[in-house]
């Protein structure tokens, strides 16, 4: 069997592989640096939601702030839950049911 190389998403997407540590009591400046790093990372992860231009930035800012960037709203999708295979299905039927679930979610 061939070796499978799974890419490290942290290396692929994130601009800030490690966020700046806050030592001691946090203050506005240290929190602002951390917030900007998180926003940069979130916006670098591609998404088609909200027009697709700002990645997942909307997860870290208000909808009003996002509206100043994009005309298309960013609606966070609901969790579809897990795939439920047919109770008495064959292996092939279960595999197909799972593939259909993946395509629709």
Secondary structure, DSSP 8 states (H G I E B T S, - for coil): --------HHHHH-S-SS-----SS--HHHHHHHHHHHHHHHHHS--SGGGSSSTTGGGTS-HHHHHTT-SS--------------TT--HHHHHHHHHHHHHH-
